[in-house]
Structure formats: C-alpha cells, structure tokens
Amino acid sequence: MKPAITIGAFAFALATLPLSSAVSTAIAKPAVEVAFVLDTTGSMGGLIEGAKRKIWSIATAIVDSNPDADIRMGLYAH
C-alpha cells in the first residue's frame, strides 16, 4: 500500500508555509508580567521610601535580565 502523502510532498507543503506560521513559536518573545502592591497607609510610616526603592531595583533587575522580553509591570498603591 502506497502512503497517502509522500515525504517529498510533505517537505514541499512545509516549505510553502508562510515563515511566520512555521517559526513564530520558535522566536516568540518571552512574556514577563509583574504587579507590585505598595501599602501606603499610615502604618507604613517611614518604610514607604525604602519599599519604593526596592520595587524600583526589582523592576530594573527584571528589565536588565530580560532585554528581549515583552515586559508589563503594574503598581498598585493603597
């Protein structure tokens, strides 16, 4: 019994696919999503400035370690 699709026909079908559909998952940019939550109530007192500096350093480290990533960050202060 002869196979329905020969190896040559399969290779041709792959070769004629648009490049974006054949390679898009292989070269997709990594996605990084981060949300920071900062307590700004009176109980935090003098700690808020230190917390803001720490958030900034973490955000900078994420960007520096993932320069090609699709990075989304959010900050919620309450």
Z-matrix of the N, CA and C atoms (Angstrom, degrees):
N
C 1 1.444
C 2 1.524 1 108.77
N 3 1.308 2 117.03 1 132.24
C 4 1.462 3 123.99 2 -178.58
C 5 1.537 4 109.31 3 -85.61
N 6 1.367 5 118.55 4 135.64
C 7 1.466 6 119.40 5 178.23
C 8 1.521 7 111.37 6 -63.45
N 9 1.323 8 116.12 7 148.75
C 10 1.461 9 121.00 8 -177.65
C 11 1.530 10 111.31 9 -65.10
N 12 1.305 11 117.63 10 -37.00
C 13 1.465 12 122.02 11 179.41
C 14 1.513 13 108.02 12 -123.60
N 15 1.295 14 116.89 13 125.67
C 16 1.454 15 120.00 14 178.52
C 17 1.528 16 109.47 15 -80.80
N 18 1.312 17 116.08 16 162.21
C 19 1.459 18 121.25 17 178.39
C 20 1.517 19 110.91 18 -59.02
N 21 1.330 20 117.23 19 -40.73
C 22 1.465 21 121.16 20 179.28
C 23 1.521 22 111.93 21 -62.16
N 24 1.321 23 117.21 22 -42.50
C 25 1.464 24 121.00 23 179.55
C 26 1.523 25 110.56 24 -66.68
N 27 1.330 26 116.50 25 -38.26
C 28 1.457 27 120.44 26 178.44
C 29 1.527 28 110.43 27 -65.03
N 30 1.333 29 117.46 28 -44.53
C 31 1.464 30 121.63 29 178.59
C 32 1.517 31 110.49 30 -62.35
N 33 1.339 32 117.57 31 -39.57
C 34 1.458 33 121.04 32 178.52
C 35 1.527 34 110.27 33 -64.90
N 36 1.337 35 117.15 34 -42.00
C 37 1.465 36 120.81 35 179.44
C 38 1.521 37 110.43 36 -62.23
N 39 1.320 38 117.25 37 -41.36
C 40 1.463 39 120.32 38 177.01
C 41 1.519 40 111.47 39 -65.08
N 42 1.313 41 116.79 40 -40.91
C 43 1.460 42 121.20 41 -177.45
C 44 1.516 43 111.59 42 -66.73
N 45 1.332 44 118.23 43 -26.80
C 46 1.455 45 120.22 44 -177.93
C 47 1.520 46 113.45 45 -91.30
N 48 1.327 47 117.71 46 -3.07
C 49 1.463 48 119.85 47 175.68
C 50 1.517 49 109.89 48 -66.63
N 51 1.318 50 118.22 49 145.74
C 52 1.460 51 119.67 50 175.05
C 53 1.532 52 109.97 51 -59.36
N 54 1.299 53 116.18 52 142.81
C 55 1.463 54 120.84 53 -177.35
C 56 1.519 55 111.17 54 -57.67
N 57 1.316 56 117.60 55 -39.33
C 58 1.463 57 119.97 56 -176.65
C 59 1.523 58 112.14 57 -63.05
N 60 1.325 59 118.63 58 -36.98
C 61 1.461 60 119.27 59 -179.59
C 62 1.515 61 112.12 60 -77.25
N 63 1.323 62 117.60 61 -27.36
C 64 1.454 63 120.47 62 -178.80
C 65 1.518 64 112.43 63 -81.65
N 66 1.318 65 117.52 64 -27.72
C 67 1.455 66 120.53 65 -171.83
C 68 1.527 67 112.75 66 -119.48
N 69 1.297 68 119.00 67 -9.00
C 70 1.459 69 121.15 68 -170.92
C 71 1.527 70 113.23 69 -55.99
N 72 1.315 71 118.22 70 -39.54
C 73 1.454 72 118.78 71 -179.42
C 74 1.521 73 111.69 72 -74.83
N 75 1.323 74 116.95 73 -26.73
C 76 1.459 75 119.77 74 -178.67
C 77 1.523 76 112.17 75 -74.06
N 78 1.334 77 118.06 76 -29.42
C 79 1.459 78 120.06 77 -177.48
C 80 1.529 79 112.43 78 -113.91
N 81 1.309 80 116.56 79 16.39
C 82 1.459 81 120.25 80 179.83
C 83 1.529 82 109.88 81 -63.43
N 84 1.326 83 115.01 82 139.69
C 85 1.455 84 119.97 83 178.82
C 86 1.529 85 109.32 84 -72.67
N 87 1.323 86 117.04 85 139.15
C 88 1.469 87 118.18 86 176.00
C 89 1.526 88 109.98 87 -65.41
N 90 1.291 89 115.88 88 147.23
C 91 1.465 90 121.11 89 178.96
C 92 1.519 91 109.39 90 -107.64
N 93 1.325 92 115.68 91 132.08
C 94 1.462 93 121.79 92 177.28
C 95 1.523 94 106.80 93 -125.96
N 96 1.315 95 116.31 94 121.98
C 97 1.459 96 121.49 95 178.09
C 98 1.521 97 108.69 96 -124.00
N 99 1.328 98 115.73 97 124.53
C 100 1.463 99 121.23 98 -176.50
C 101 1.519 100 108.76 99 -134.64
N 102 1.316 101 115.90 100 138.28
C 103 1.459 102 121.00 101 174.23
C 104 1.525 103 108.39 102 -125.00
N 105 1.309 104 116.28 103 128.60
C 106 1.455 105 122.18 104 176.27
C 107 1.521 106 108.11 105 -104.25
N 108 1.318 107 116.20 106 137.67
C 109 1.464 108 121.73 107 177.11
C 110 1.516 109 107.16 108 -120.18
N 111 1.334 110 116.01 109 123.78
C 112 1.459 111 121.63 110 -176.61
C 113 1.522 112 110.01 111 -118.92
N 114 1.307 113 115.59 112 121.76
C 115 1.462 114 122.16 113 176.88
C 116 1.522 115 107.53 114 -79.08
N 117 1.324 116 116.21 115 115.87
C 118 1.466 117 120.45 116 -178.75
C 119 1.523 118 112.06 117 -109.73
N 120 1.319 119 116.13 118 17.10
C 121 1.460 120 119.04 119 -179.55
C 122 1.527 121 110.24 120 -74.04
N 123 1.300 122 116.04 121 167.82
C 124 1.459 123 121.94 122 -177.46
C 125 1.521 124 114.31 123 -56.77
N 126 1.325 125 118.05 124 -28.94
C 127 1.456 126 120.35 125 -178.63
C 128 1.528 127 112.51 126 -64.90
N 129 1.334 128 117.56 127 -20.56
C 130 1.467 129 121.09 128 178.58
C 131 1.526 130 111.75 129 -77.43
N 132 1.325 131 115.71 130 -24.96
C 133 1.467 132 120.94 131 175.91
C 134 1.511 133 114.19 132 42.46
N 135 1.318 134 116.73 133 -121.23
C 136 1.454 135 122.68 134 -176.73
C 137 1.520 136 114.66 135 -77.65
N 138 1.324 137 118.38 136 2.47
C 139 1.465 138 121.24 137 -177.99
C 140 1.525 139 113.75 138 -86.20
N 141 1.332 140 117.10 139 -13.37
C 142 1.462 141 120.40 140 -174.33
C 143 1.530 142 111.64 141 -63.54
N 144 1.322 143 117.75 142 -43.79
C 145 1.469 144 119.87 143 -179.37
C 146 1.526 145 110.97 144 -61.31
N 147 1.309 146 117.84 145 -42.51
C 148 1.467 147 121.32 146 177.46
C 149 1.522 148 111.69 147 -63.98
N 150 1.326 149 116.81 148 -39.06
C 151 1.466 150 120.91 149 178.48
C 152 1.519 151 110.61 150 -65.94
N 153 1.329 152 117.28 151 -40.58
C 154 1.468 153 120.36 152 177.91
C 155 1.528 154 110.91 153 -63.60
N 156 1.316 155 117.54 154 -41.08
C 157 1.477 156 120.37 155 177.26
C 158 1.526 157 111.27 156 -63.71
N 159 1.322 158 116.78 157 -39.52
C 160 1.470 159 120.69 158 179.50
C 161 1.528 160 110.60 159 -66.35
N 162 1.318 161 117.41 160 -42.89
C 163 1.464 162 121.10 161 177.32
C 164 1.524 163 109.81 162 -59.95
N 165 1.332 164 116.68 163 -44.36
C 166 1.465 165 120.79 164 179.63
C 167 1.531 166 110.60 165 -61.51
N 168 1.334 167 117.78 166 -42.12
C 169 1.469 168 120.13 167 -179.01
C 170 1.529 169 111.21 168 -67.70
N 171 1.317 170 118.01 169 -37.44
C 172 1.466 171 121.10 170 177.62
C 173 1.528 172 109.84 171 -66.52
N 174 1.330 173 117.03 172 -44.70
C 175 1.465 174 120.77 173 179.51
C 176 1.527 175 110.86 174 -61.45
N 177 1.320 176 117.01 175 -42.31
C 178 1.459 177 121.46 176 178.90
C 179 1.526 178 111.01 177 -64.03
N 180 1.322 179 117.15 178 -41.57
C 181 1.465 180 121.29 179 178.95
C 182 1.527 181 111.06 180 -63.53
N 183 1.317 182 117.59 181 -38.73
C 184 1.468 183 121.29 182 178.33
C 185 1.523 184 110.40 183 -63.28
N 186 1.328 185 116.37 184 -46.49
C 187 1.472 186 120.62 185 -179.76
C 188 1.524 187 110.55 186 -65.13
N 189 1.325 188 117.15 187 -43.55
C 190 1.471 189 120.80 188 -178.92
C 191 1.527 190 112.70 189 -65.18
N 192 1.323 191 117.36 190 -35.34
C 193 1.465 192 120.06 191 -177.26
C 194 1.524 193 113.22 192 -86.30
N 195 1.332 194 117.34 193 -10.11
C 196 1.472 195 121.82 194 -179.57
C 197 1.530 196 110.39 195 -134.32
N 198 1.328 197 118.66 196 61.49
C 199 1.468 198 119.67 197 -173.01
C 200 1.527 199 114.49 198 -63.92
N 201 1.321 200 119.03 199 -24.24
C 202 1.462 201 121.54 200 -179.03
C 203 1.522 202 113.41 201 -98.03
N 204 1.303 203 117.56 202 1.29
C 205 1.464 204 121.08 203 -174.79
C 206 1.531 205 111.78 204 -79.92
N 207 1.315 206 114.11 205 156.79
C 208 1.459 207 121.88 206 171.23
C 209 1.528 208 105.33 207 -88.15
N 210 1.320 209 116.80 208 100.38
C 211 1.468 210 121.62 209 -171.56
C 212 1.526 211 110.13 210 -104.69
N 213 1.318 212 114.74 211 131.20
C 214 1.465 213 121.53 212 176.04
C 215 1.518 214 107.43 213 -127.23
N 216 1.322 215 115.36 214 127.85
C 217 1.466 216 119.86 215 179.63
C 218 1.517 217 108.75 216 -128.67
N 219 1.311 218 113.15 217 148.79
C 220 1.449 219 119.31 218 176.31
C 221 1.513 220 109.70 219 -136.65
N 222 1.322 221 115.39 220 152.39
C 223 1.457 222 121.54 221 176.70
C 224 1.508 223 108.33 222 -130.24
N 225 1.322 224 115.27 223 125.08
C 226 1.462 225 121.08 224 175.93
C 227 1.520 226 107.71 225 -117.51
N 228 1.311 227 115.73 226 115.48
C 229 1.463 228 121.42 227 177.65
C 230 1.530 229 108.46 228 -107.40
N 231 1.324 230 115.28 229 129.92
C 232 1.470 231 117.89 230 179.17
C 233 1.504 232 110.15 231 -137.67
